[in-house]
Amino acid sequence: MDLDKLYSELTVKTEAKLALVVMDGVGDIAIKQHDYMTPLEAARTPNLDLLTRNGAQGRMIPVAPGITPGSGPGHLALFGYDPIQYQVGRGVIEALGLGIDLKAGDVAARANFCTLDNNGIVTDRRAGRIPTEKCEQLCALLSKKISRIDDTQVIIKPGKEHRFVVVFRGKGLEGPLTDADPHKEGLPIPAVEAVDKKSAKAKKVAKLVADFYAQALPIIAKEKPANGFLMRGIAHQPAIPLFQERYGLKAACIAVYPMYKGLAQLVGMSKLEGPQTIAEQFQCYLDCYNDFDFFFIHFKYTDKYGEDGNYEAKKKAVEDFDAALPVFMRKMPEVVAITGDHSTPCPMKGHSWHPQPVLLISSCSGSDKLERFTETGANQGSLGVFEAKYLLRYMQANARMLDKFGA
């Protein structure tokens, strides 16, 4: 029997509210340089500690053993979707998050301004994380110069810092494509190719991307430090079941960065706009508590500083998150899960395959009698190690939303 079908048959309606609080990339690894303490372990977290005493801990495999996820697969798994079955291009997610109304046949790419040397070698994949205002100026410049390529409309929209989106809108287009991104410094920007070699539509998009580069790079060639750009997640929007249909929960997303809003929108969550800090996000949760059954609250900075390899900044981000928690704790939902979408270890300066820690709190979770929410505590917790795609099912069970199976 199909497992999702079984879960649907067992699902019952309750008045319980659930919150998934994501400290993006919070998981890390312990190394000698930092006295074998991860940023989560080294941080002072009195409020998390208070919650931990009433919860159960474990670790989650984001996709499958040894596979390092992008943010898309990581979050789709947290939302209860098999990230291997539902593969979504990052460009689609980012475009939705920026408020672009994607149409059937649109192909979207997530892009980063970068720094190139005189030989076209990538020396900084994020162009020093240029300010959002500079990104907006560069996107306006490109949009003014390039609005169409042959019979295809080109839509360029800025995101935060170095990030932006490019959407190709026309007839006969399809993804996915390989990335125009070497994924590390010291290499040139690779040409894109159709993943499906037999797809004429995807080959057309590959030519469009090549033509776009040929026109766009000369326009920004004299800019410093953002004289180039990378494109990845080049794909069209797939069909995916909506969150409310799947779980019977009216869901809201409270995120700052467009990509995570896009992921939420992809599965039908409502985007609650406005908050820019985690304290404001928690206040938004309080303000909208009566309007939704499920809240997805996203905190970016643990991931950002992990990618920078900045141990002290990641530790400080954990402490900043903890300092804002009392706002959330004023009105706790019946079920809370605090976790990451993946691990972003500082020594690796990027996402990794290491199972991320998870804390689950409800009247049914019981207490693991652990004092702190850490990777070490998660290793000892009663939840054990499980695939992230089952977290929502654990949350449903803790909300008494799943009926008994069998006699």
ABEGO torsion letter per residue (X at the ends): XBAAAAAAAABBBBABBBBBBBBBGABBBBBAAAGGBBAAAABBBAAAAAAAAABBBBBBBAABBGBBBBAAAAAAAAAGBBAAABBBBAAAAAAAAAGBBBBBGBBBBBBBBBBBBAAGBBABAAGGGBBAAAAAAAAAAAAAABABBEABBBBBBBBBEABBBBBBBBBGBBOBBBBBBAGBBGBBBBBBBBABAABAAAAAAAAAAAAAAAAAAAAAAABOABABBBBBGBBBBBBBBBAAAAAGBBBBBBBABAAAAAAAAAAGBBBBBGBABAAAAAAAAAAAAAABABBBBBBAAAAAAAAAGBAAAAAAAAAAAAAAAAAAAABBBABBBBBBABBBBAAAGEBBABBBBBBBBBAAAEBAGBABBBAAAAAABAAEBBBAAAAAAAAAAAAGABBBBEX
